[in-house]
Amino acid sequence: MFKKSILLITLLLTLFSCKNEPKKAQITKPIEENPFKVNFEKLSSEEIKRYKSEIDKFYENRINLDEFSGGFLVAKNGQIILEDYQGFSNYRNKEKISDKTPLHLASISKVLTAAVVLRFANEGKINLDDTFQKHFPEFPFEEVTIRTLLNHRSGLRNYAYFTDSDSIWDKSKDLTNQDVLEILNSKKIDLDFKTDTKFSYCNTNYALLASLIEKISGQTYAQAMKNHLFEPLQMNNTFVLENRNQIDSISQSYKSDWDKIPFDFLDFVYGGKNIYSTPQDLLKFDLATYSNKFFSEELRKEIFKGYSYEKPGIKNYGLGIRLFEWENDKTMFYHNGWWHGNTTSYITLKDEKITIIVLSNKYTKKVYQAKSLSSLFGNYPFEIE
């Protein structure tokens, strides 16, 4: 009996000590390195100092004026030389913009939408010369291809124009991507011109590309963008605006006098707009475009070339990117944006490995002056002063 009591006490003490033993620290999975990372030559401290001085003067004299509200970033070889954040994501609540504040990219969203479509082409899920009709049999225009949507040569009319008619759309209801597609399929909206005969910048093209992303991925556009672009590139502060449930928690849009711009029935068509991001996240994307694992070398040649030479001039458009092409063989790749009070500029100088990003949620055209900084890094025909 005594031995049994001793054994019982020992057992209870053992159980008690195990129960109160501190838990071992969880072994967390290490963060995976970006698979699209490209190693560039490191800048010297002298280079950084020289560039930073000139960029800072430009920023203060040309952009950071009139209560600028947004983010500014310049990087070379993936190294940030200068960045700055000013203003408010919500002026009424005085919520300040920081490097983690997602701002509406406006039409820079097209660059990211195009990137996922192009990645699908890279993976053999689609062919750039597939007709849109192949994937959406009800679509009435058999000549329109994925490529002509990407380079704005489809001939489609802008949804903002044809839905302005009360006979086409009830503007008390929010328009969606599915609505745009159904209207094109059923309302006999004629082409503006024969497909692939000229360039005409049109948001409808990218609304349809967003629908294509959904069809190929089997996911919503927002989820597909997250899975195929934002998460792989660790763009942790980037997302898609999908509906009115989100509007109170996101960066607001303002006129130049801080008068808030309300959302309207066109605000929830995505693909050509509605991506919110930061300069740092866009830098991550830009750096990936140099990687053969992100875009094959062959595909990159298709992306970064002009498709529209009907009219003489230096301006052109590739696959989801604008071009300035000069006679000195210099080419600037860029995309601007403007939606409500959101004005944005993304510039990538491939020869010099330069990234310039300016995002503003308070209306200003000064963001478009950022291209002038290119002359600091190469033989580009702009004046900094």
PyMOL commands that set and color helices and strands:
alter all, ss='L'
color gray80, all
select helices_A, chain A and resi 2-19+45-63+106-122+132-135+146-150+159-162+177-186+203-217+221-230+244-246+279-288+297-303+366-376
alter helices_A, ss='H'
color red, helices_A
select strands_A, chain A and resi 70-76+79-86+88-90+95-96+103-104+239-240+275-277+315-317+322-325+331-339+342-349+354-360
alter strands_A, ss='S'
color yellow, strands_A
deselect
rebuild
show_as cartoon
